[in-house]
């Protein structure tokens, strides 16, 4: 077989007006034009062994197992490649279903258009090429590492697709008929056209103050502003050397937190430091992200993320770091593997939860507890595996919006105004949000200029919140759809008169 060309169709097209994201592969079957599937010994068996889930492909038979019936009767390899391309995308977490295989008019015998839908462009192109390679291996009866292709497609998807936060805003805009254009391969998106357009990058909007973003990215400046406004924050300081670290330890005492001054997503953060050896390790980890490092008193309690949009409190979530619970029989590695079998956990952002991986932070947590991956925890014992509660490292979230005390809601809205952020994520450590923070010793840990929405739109427990709705309401007030009038004049007779 020979791939003659691959085209990415991004709008209404010959194959479908409704399904506008299609891969069109022009394929020459060459000698295989004379070999339908029923003339290839063992092909059906090898295909079903590699793709048992294809039993769900109904094909033109419109019954479960319909595609395998077609293979038994004899179908051409273009048709098979069409179904393989769909299935490998599905196995990689991209559910697709539309496809066609047709002979182009006027082409030589054996040339086909293989057309199938995709979710991410680069992954769709990879699926086209991979499907051909897989079909060739099935024909020859040779081994093929299918899992390697599936994993590569997952990685392509994670590298190129819109994240859950940007994606939910785009989906909300699309529901309202607001057009969107992806401006790069990352998270920069234009909503609307012409003078009515707005832009977003992740969860920062074109309406967001640049000064406010700069303030939020500087943790020390943020803390000083909040402290001046009588908002409770942890005691701490900025250090740049071991001498400064030792002075801070002397001043504040253990336990401590050390983190980069301009870090994000928990990178370089170390919590609950109880001795100088741990402090040195944490200082080195934080300095990988910048010369200046924050050292502050470690606040005990529960980790909450509160979201304020357009100066209005929207929701709150309890964030729990990745952990496992012992059963008294199995070791920690087994418990991690078993936890990762949860169908809600996946690679990157493909599912509600992310799989737990063992990294240097996990190893530190185990070392501090004098555990190894082979340790068997007691029944009911919770073993913490990450120092921070980020979902991207395997943490979980529970929606607690309806439990937040009105005094805390007022404080959160005030914090957003102090920093100047119209989309504001506030991290707070406190024992209970049902009581005013001033009464239970909590503190504001960080203010985030590009807060992740994943924990709110898909919490592990509790009610999902459509946090994209207030964002789009802010960008496009009621009655605005972000469009501009467009007039097209075609034809010949009378056109000059219209122009005059």
C-alpha positions in Angstrom: 0.0 0.0 0.0 1.1 3.6 -0.6 -0.2 6.7 1.1 -0.5 9.3 -1.7 -1.6 12.3 0.4 -3.1 13.2 3.8 -5.3 16.3 4.1 -6.8 17.8 7.3 -10.4 19.2 6.7 -11.3 21.8 9.3 -14.6 23.1 8.0 -17.7 22.1 6.0 -16.6 19.8 3.3 -17.6 17.3 0.6 -18.0 14.5 3.1 -20.1 16.2 5.7 -21.4 19.7 6.6 -21.9 18.8 10.2 -18.7 16.9 10.9 -16.1 19.5 10.0 -13.0 17.9 11.5 -12.0 15.1 9.2 -8.8 13.4 8.0 -8.8 12.6 4.2 -6.2 10.1 3.2 -5.7 9.2 -0.4 -4.5 5.6 -0.4 -3.3 3.3 -3.3 -3.9 -0.4 -2.3 -1.7 -1.5 -5.2 -1.7 -5.4 -5.3 -4.1 -5.6 -2.4 -6.9 -4.4 -4.6 -7.1 -8.0 -5.8 -7.0 -9.3 -2.2 -10.1 -8.6 -0.1 -9.9 -9.6 3.5 -11.5 -13.1 3.0 -8.6 -14.0 0.7 -6.0 -13.2 3.3 -5.5 -16.3 5.5 -6.0 -15.7 9.2 -6.6 -11.9 8.8 -9.9 -11.8 10.6 -8.5 -13.8 13.6 -5.4 -11.5 13.9 -7.5 -8.4 13.6 -10.0 -9.5 16.3 -7.1 -10.5 18.6 -5.5 -7.1 18.3 -8.7 -5.1 18.5 -11.4 -7.1 20.4 -13.2 -3.9 21.1 -14.0 -3.6 17.4 -16.9 -5.9 18.1 -18.8 -2.6 18.8 -18.2 -1.4 15.2 -21.6 -2.0 13.6 -20.6 -0.8 10.1 -23.2 -1.0 7.3 -24.7 -4.1 8.9 -26.0 -1.9 11.8 -25.6 -4.7 14.3 -23.0 -5.4 17.0 -20.1 -7.2 15.3 -21.2 -5.9 11.9 -17.7 -4.8 10.9 -16.3 -8.3 11.5 -19.1 -9.7 9.4 -17.9 -7.5 6.5 -14.3 -8.7 7.1 -15.6 -12.4 6.9 -17.5 -11.7 3.7 -14.5 -9.9 2.2 -13.9 -6.1 2.2 -11.0 -4.0 0.9 -8.1 -2.8 3.0 -9.1 0.9 2.8 -12.3 0.0 4.6 -10.3 -1.9 7.3 -7.8 1.0 7.7 -10.8 3.4 8.2 -12.0 1.4 11.2 -8.5 0.9 12.6 -7.9 4.7 12.5 -11.2 5.2 14.5 -10.4 2.5 17.0 -6.9 3.5 17.9 -8.0 7.1 18.5 -10.7 5.7 20.8 -8.2 3.6 22.6 -6.1 6.7 23.1 -9.0 8.5 24.8 -10.4 10.4 21.8 -13.9 9.1 21.0 -14.6 9.4 17.3 -17.1 7.6 15.1 -17.7 9.1 11.6 -15.8 7.6 8.6 -16.1 6.8 4.9 -14.1 5.0 2.3 -14.9 5.8 -1.3 -13.2 5.5 -4.8 -12.5 9.0 -6.3 -14.0 9.6 -9.7 -11.6 9.3 -12.5 -8.9 7.6 -10.4 -7.2 4.4 -11.3 -8.3 1.1 -9.8 -7.2 0.5 -6.3 -7.1 4.2 -5.2 -9.4 5.2 -2.4 -10.2 8.2 -0.2 -10.2 7.0 3.5 -12.0 9.6 5.6 -12.4 9.6 9.3 -13.1 12.1 12.1 -10.6 13.3 14.6 -10.5 15.3 17.8 -6.9 16.6 17.7 -5.3 17.3 14.3 -1.8 16.0 14.9 -3.2 12.9 16.5 -5.5 12.3 13.6 -2.7 12.5 11.1 -0.7 10.1 13.2 -3.7 7.7 13.3 -3.9 7.7 9.5 -0.2 6.6 9.2 -0.4 4.2 12.1 -3.5 2.5 10.7 -1.7 1.7 7.5 1.3 0.3 9.4 -1.0 -1.8 11.6 -2.9 -3.2 8.6 0.4 -4.1 6.9 1.5 -6.0 10.0 -1.9 -7.8 10.2 -1.6 -8.8 6.6 1.9 -10.2 7.0 1.1 -11.8 10.4 4.1 -9.9 12.1 4.2 -8.6 15.6 3.2 -4.9 16.1 3.6 -2.8 19.3 0.2 -1.3 19.3 0.5 0.1 22.9 3.5 2.2 21.8 1.4 3.9 19.1 -1.5 4.4 21.6 0.8 6.0 24.1 2.3 8.3 21.5 -1.1 9.4 20.4 -2.0 10.2 24.1 1.2 12.3 24.3 0.4 14.1 21.0 -3.1 14.8 22.3 -1.8 16.2 25.6 0.8 18.4 23.8 -1.6 19.8 21.2 -5.2 19.9 22.6 -6.8 22.7 24.6 -6.6 22.0 28.3 -9.8 21.4 30.3 -9.9 25.0 31.5 -9.6 26.7 28.1 -11.6 24.0 26.5 -14.6 24.5 28.7 -14.7 28.2 28.0 -14.5 27.5 24.2 -17.3 25.0 24.5 -19.5 27.4 26.4 -18.9 30.1 23.8 -19.7 27.7 21.0 -23.0 26.8 22.7 -24.0 30.4 22.4 -23.1 30.6 18.8 -19.9 32.6 19.5 -17.3 31.7 16.9 -13.8 30.8 17.9 -10.3 30.5 16.3 -7.4 28.8 17.8 -4.5 31.2 17.3 -1.6 28.9 18.1 -0.9 25.3 19.1 -1.2 26.1 22.8 -4.0 27.9 24.7 -4.4 31.2 22.9 -7.9 31.4 21.5 -9.9 34.2 19.9 -13.6 34.3 20.7 -15.7 36.3 18.3 -14.8 38.4 15.2 -13.5 41.8 14.4 -14.2 44.6 16.9 -16.3 42.2 19.0 -13.5 39.7 19.5 -12.1 38.8 22.9 -9.0 36.6 23.5 -8.2 34.0 26.2 -5.0 32.3 27.1 -5.7 29.4 29.5 -8.0 31.3 32.0 -6.5 34.7 31.5 -8.7 36.9 29.4 -8.0 40.0 27.2 -10.0 41.9 29.9 -7.5 40.8 32.7 -5.2 43.4 34.0 -1.6 42.9 33.1 -0.5 44.6 36.4 -2.8 42.2 38.3 -1.2 39.2 36.6 2.3 40.5 37.5 1.3 41.0 41.1 -0.3 37.5 41.4 2.8 35.9 39.8 5.0 37.6 42.6 4.0 35.7 45.7 5.8 38.1 48.0 4.2 41.2 46.5 0.8 39.5 46.7 1.3 38.6 50.4 2.4 42.2 51.2 -0.7 43.7 49.6 -3.0 41.2 51.4 -1.3 41.7 54.7 -1.7 45.5 54.4 -5.4 44.9 53.8 -5.6 42.8 57.0 -6.1 39.5 55.1 -4.6 36.6 57.0 -1.4 35.3 55.4 1.4 33.1 56.6 4.4 34.8 58.3 7.5 34.5 56.0 10.1 36.2 54.0 12.1 36.1 50.7 15.6 34.4 50.8 18.4 34.0 48.2 21.0 32.2 50.2 21.6 29.5 52.8 22.4 32.2 55.3 19.0 33.8 54.7 17.4 30.5 55.1 19.1 29.9 58.4 18.0 33.3 59.6 14.4 32.6 58.6 14.4 29.3 60.4 15.6 31.0 63.5 12.9 33.6 63.2 9.9 31.5 62.3 10.7 28.1 63.6 9.5 24.7 62.2 7.4 23.5 60.4 8.1 25.5 57.3 7.2 25.8 53.6 9.8 26.7 50.9 8.6 27.6 47.3 9.7 29.6 44.3 8.6 33.2 44.4 7.1 32.9 40.9 6.3 29.2 40.6 3.0 27.6 39.6 1.2 24.3 39.7 3.1 23.4 42.9 6.4 23.2 41.0 9.4 23.4 43.4 7.1 23.6 46.5 8.1 21.7 49.6 5.8 21.6 52.7 6.0 20.6 56.3 9.8 21.0 56.6 10.9 20.0 60.1 14.7 20.1 60.0 17.6 21.8 58.3 18.5 18.9 56.0 15.0 19.0 54.6 15.2 22.8 54.3 18.4 22.6 52.2 16.9 20.0 49.8 13.7 22.2 49.5 15.8 25.3 49.0 17.7 23.7 46.1 14.4 22.4 44.5 12.8 25.9 44.7 15.9 27.6 43.2 15.5 25.6 40.0 12.7 28.0 39.2 14.4 31.3 40.1 16.9 33.0 42.3 14.4 34.2 44.9 12.7 31.8 47.2 9.9 32.2 49.7 10.2 30.6 53.2 7.2 30.8 55.5 5.4 29.2 58.3 3.6 25.9 57.5 -0.1 26.3 58.1 -2.0 23.2 59.0 -5.5 22.4 57.9 -7.2 21.5 54.6 -6.3 22.9 51.2 -9.1 24.7 49.5 -9.3 26.5 46.1 -11.9 29.3 45.8 -12.8 30.9 42.5 -13.9 34.5 41.9 -15.0 35.7 38.5 -15.8 39.3 37.7 -15.6 40.1 41.4 -18.3 37.5 42.3 -17.6 34.3 44.3 -18.4 31.3 42.0 -17.3 28.1 43.8 -14.9 26.4 46.1 -13.2 23.0 46.2 -11.4 20.9 48.8 -8.2 19.6 47.3 -6.6 16.4 48.6 -3.0 15.4 47.7 -2.4 12.1 46.0 -2.5 9.3 48.6 -3.3 5.6 49.2 -5.0 3.9 52.1 -3.4 0.7 53.4 -5.2 -2.6 53.6 -2.7 -4.4 55.9 -1.8 -6.8 53.2 -0.3 -5.1 50.2 2.7 -2.7 49.8 2.5 0.9 48.7 3.5 0.3 45.1 0.6 -2.3 44.7 -1.8 0.3 46.3 -0.6 2.9 43.8 -1.1 0.5 40.9 -4.6 -0.4 42.2 -5.6 3.2 42.6 -4.5 4.0 39.0 -6.9 1.3 37.8 -9.7 3.6 38.7 -11.4 4.3 35.3 -11.7 7.9 36.3 -7.9 8.2 36.2 -6.0 8.7 32.9 -3.0 10.2 31.3 -2.6 13.9 31.6 -6.0 15.7 31.4 -7.8 13.0 29.4 -10.1 12.1 32.4 -11.4 13.5 35.6 -8.4 12.3 37.6 -4.7 11.9 36.7 -2.7 8.8 37.4 -0.4 8.8 40.3 3.3 8.6 39.4 6.3 8.1 41.7 8.7 11.0 41.5 11.2 12.7 43.7 8.5 14.4 45.8 6.8 11.0 46.4 10.2 9.6 47.4 10.7 12.4 49.8 7.3 11.9 51.4 8.1 8.2 51.9 11.6 8.9 53.2 10.2 11.3 55.8 7.8 8.6 56.9 10.7 6.1 56.9 8.7 4.1 54.3 9.6 2.6 50.9 7.4 1.4 48.0 7.7 -2.1 49.5 6.3 -1.0 52.9 2.9 -2.5 53.8 0.8 0.2 55.6 -1.6 -0.8 58.3 -5.2 -1.3 57.4 -6.9 2.1 57.2 -3.6 4.1 57.3 -3.4 6.9 54.7 0.0 7.3 53.1 0.5 10.7 51.5 2.4 10.6 48.2 2.6 14.3 47.1 3.3 17.5 49.1 0.7 19.6 47.2 -2.9 18.9 46.2 -2.6 19.6 42.5 -4.9 17.5 40.3 -2.2 17.2 37.7 -0.1 15.1 40.2 -2.9 12.7 41.1 -4.8 14.8 43.7 -8.6 14.8 44.1 -11.2 17.5 44.5 -14.5 17.8 46.4 -16.9 20.6 45.7 -17.8 22.5 48.9 -19.3 25.6 47.3 -22.6 25.5 49.3 -20.7 25.2 52.6 -18.7 28.4 52.5 -19.5 30.9 55.2 -20.8 34.4 53.9 -17.9 36.1 55.7 -15.4 34.0 53.8 -17.2 34.7 50.5 -16.9 38.5 51.2 -13.2 38.0 51.9 -12.6 36.1 48.7 -14.3 38.8 46.6 -12.3 41.4 48.4 -9.1 39.6 47.7 -9.9 39.6 43.9 -10.5 43.3 44.0 -7.2 44.0 46.0 -5.1 42.1 43.4 -7.3 43.4 40.5 -8.0 40.0 38.9 -11.2 39.4 37.0 -10.6 35.7 37.0 -9.0 34.8 40.3 -8.1 31.6 42.0 -7.5 31.8 45.8 -5.6 29.0 47.7 -6.5 28.9 51.4 -5.3 26.6 54.1 -7.9 26.3 56.9 -9.6 23.7 59.1 -13.2 24.6 58.0 -14.6 27.0 55.5 -18.0 26.8 57.2 -16.7 29.2 59.8 -15.1 32.6 59.3 -11.3 32.3 58.6 -10.6 34.8 61.3 -12.0 32.4 63.9 -10.1 29.2 63.0 -6.6 30.4 62.2 -6.5 29.9 58.5 -4.4 31.8 56.0 -4.3 32.7 52.3 -1.5 30.8 50.6 -1.6 32.1 47.1 -3.6 34.1 44.6 -3.6 32.6 41.0 -3.9 34.6 37.8 -4.7 31.6 35.6 -6.6 29.3 37.9 -7.3 25.8 36.7 -11.0 25.0 36.2 -10.7 21.2 36.1 -11.3 20.7 39.8 -14.6 22.6 39.5 -16.0 21.4 36.2 -15.2 17.7 37.1 -14.8 17.3 40.8 -14.0 13.8 42.2 -17.0 14.3 44.5 -19.8 16.8 44.7 -21.6 18.9 42.3 -19.9 20.0 39.0 -19.9 23.7 38.4 -20.1 25.4 35.0 -17.5 28.0 35.8 -17.1 28.8 32.1 -20.5 30.4 32.1 -19.6 33.5 34.2 -16.4 33.9 32.2 -18.3 34.1 28.9 -21.0 36.3 30.6 -18.2 38.7 31.5 -16.6 38.7 28.0 -19.9 38.8 26.1 -22.7 40.5 28.1 -26.3 39.6 27.4 -27.2 40.2 23.8 -23.7 40.0 22.5 -22.7 37.1 20.2 -19.2 38.4 19.1 -20.0 38.4 15.4 -19.9 41.1 12.8 -22.0 41.4 9.6 -20.5 39.9 6.5 -21.8 40.5 3.0 -20.5 38.6 0.0 -21.3 39.6 -3.6 -20.7 37.0 -6.4 -21.6 36.5 -10.0 -21.1 38.7 -13.1 -24.2 40.5 -14.3 -25.1 43.5 -12.2 -22.1 43.2 -9.9 -20.5 46.4 -11.1 -23.7 48.3 -10.6 -23.8 47.1 -6.9 -20.2 48.1 -6.4 -20.9 51.6 -7.9 
